[in-house]
Every structure is written in C-alpha cells, then in structure tokens.
Amino acid sequence: MSRMELAWFKSSYSGTQGDDCVEVAVTERAIYVRDSKDVTRPHFAVGREEWLRFVGFAAEA
C-alpha cells in the first residue's frame, strides 16, 4: 500500500519561535494532525465531522 503525500500546514497564529504547535493536513475524508516539533512521530486522523465539532468547541472556549 502506498502512502499518500500530505500537505501539512500550521495555523496563521503560530509563531516562528519554535512554540508548541500542531500541523494539520486536510483530505477529502479526514483531517490529519501531528506535532510540528517532531514530524517523525506518528500522526493521527479524525473524520471531517469530528474535526468540525472540535473546532466549534474550541472556538467557544
């Protein structure tokens, strides 16, 4: 099974000073999340609906 190439990006609110950040990659089926400080570690994926619920919850906090 071949691995697809993901296009990772950080939030525009992330600084350039090596702060604690996560990166996300968006595909048709899922949102992938990884630690920007150690991109060799495994990432995880959540469905698009779950991601929207998470972002909505975080925006209310």
C-alpha positions in Angstrom: 0.0 0.0 0.0 1.5 3.3 -1.0 1.3 6.3 1.3 -0.3 9.5 0.1 1.7 12.7 0.4 0.0 15.1 2.8 0.3 18.9 2.6 0.9 20.0 6.2 0.3 23.5 7.5 0.3 25.4 10.8 -2.2 28.0 11.9 -1.5 31.6 11.0 -1.5 32.3 14.7 1.6 30.0 15.2 4.8 31.9 15.9 8.2 31.3 14.3 10.0 30.9 17.6 9.5 27.1 17.9 6.5 27.3 20.1 4.3 24.3 20.8 2.3 23.9 17.6 0.4 21.3 15.7 0.2 20.9 12.0 -2.8 19.7 10.1 -3.3 18.2 6.6 -6.8 18.1 5.1 -8.0 15.4 2.7 -11.4 14.6 1.3 -12.1 12.0 4.1 -10.1 13.1 7.1 -8.1 15.7 8.9 -4.6 14.6 10.0 -2.8 16.1 13.0 0.9 16.0 14.0 3.4 17.6 16.4 5.3 20.3 14.5 8.3 19.9 16.7 8.8 16.2 15.9 7.3 15.3 12.5 8.8 11.8 12.6 6.4 10.7 15.3 3.1 9.2 14.2 0.2 11.4 13.3 -3.5 10.8 13.9 -6.6 11.3 11.8 -10.1 12.3 12.6 -13.2 12.4 10.4 -14.3 15.8 8.9 -17.4 15.9 11.1 -15.5 15.3 14.3 -13.0 17.9 13.3 -15.7 20.5 12.8 -17.2 19.7 16.2 -13.8 20.0 17.8 -13.1 23.4 16.1 -16.5 24.7 17.0 -16.0 23.6 20.7 -12.5 25.2 20.8 -13.9 28.5 19.3 -16.4 28.7 22.1 -13.7 28.3 24.8 
